[in-house]
Amino acid sequence: MEQGQILLKGFFALFVTYALIVALRLVFGMSPAESAYPHLLPWILSLPQMALVVFVWQICVRRKSSWKSIGFCRPNLQASYQLSLICVPVNLILAAAYAYGALRLGVDFLLTPMVPKDILGDGWMVIVNLVAIVVWVPVVEEIFFRGFLLKTMLERHTVYVAIPASSLLFALLHGHLGLIVPVLLSSIVISLLYIHTRSLLPPILAHSTQNLVVSVVAASA
């Protein structure tokens, strides 16, 4: 029962966080090129995720557990970091295969959206946005979706339920039909990495590297 209540509170925190992100997008725009405040994008869209970190911290305090309990510890596999880097091309290949399939089928609304070329902004804002996209976002999302959500669901369900369910929620929150399948698959791969390494560090590395590759490729296209 306690896990169920904690999950409901987690869903509420997630809903409030992403509702605020959507509101910020409506105010500031989706990319610097279409915004009246280009210096505020995209880094400001990541700030509401602080609420997720605070929520997980409160859960740790309530359970009298440490950050180590959610995965901030040394991985139990010797090749954990090598595996995390292998996950990146695997996820990119899966995304490319999906995009090719959607293109061949001619289903436009399922096509993966293009990452804005100006996603990193310009000048000194490139550094700020890189930190937000490559460091802040992966750390926060892995803390919540793997360290809290997946871990809590595994206390009540098998991996065959917990991984797809948490990954589907993660994919749906990306807000585009064309992202649901590739993000779902990517999340499943990273969730398996988390379970096998019993640490958040390899998933954070994989997530961070993947975001870096996508952002740099988009910016240099």
C-alpha positions, 0 to 999 in steps of 0.5 A: 500500500505504501508503494502505491501511495508513493507512486501516486505522489510521484505521478503527481510530481511528474504531472506538475513538473511537465505541466510547468514545462509545457507552460514555459514552452508556450511562453518562451517558444520551442527554440531560440529562433522562434522566441523573443527570449533566445537567451533563455532557451532551451536551458530554462525548460529544464529548471522545473525538473528540480521538483523531481529531485526534491521529491526523490530526496524527500522519499529518501528522507522519509524512508531513512535511506541514502542516495546510494539506495537509488543507485548512486554507487559503484556499478557491480559489473566491471564493464558497466561503463563500456556497456553504457557507451555500447547502449548509445549506438544501439539506441541510435540504430533503433531510432534510425530503424524506426524513422526509416520504417515510418518514412517507408510507411508514409505515416507522417504523424509518426515521423520522428521530429527534427531536433532544432539546429539552434538547440544549443543557441550561440555564443556563451549560451552554447555552454549553458545549454550543453550543461543543461542538456548533457548533464542536468537533464540526464542526471535528473531524469535518471534519478526519477525514472530509474532511481525512483520510478522503476525501482519502486515499481520493481518492488511490486511488479516483475521486470516485464511490467515495471520496465515497459510501464516506466519506459512508456510513461517516459516516452509519452512525456516527450510530447510527440507521437513520433518520439514514443517508440524510439524513446520507449526503446531507448528507455528500455535499453537504459533500464536494463543497464540500470538493473544489471549494473545496480547503479545510476552512473552507467545509465546517466553516462549513456543518457548524457552521451546520447543527448550530446551526440544528438545535440551536436549532430543537430547543431552542426547539420 
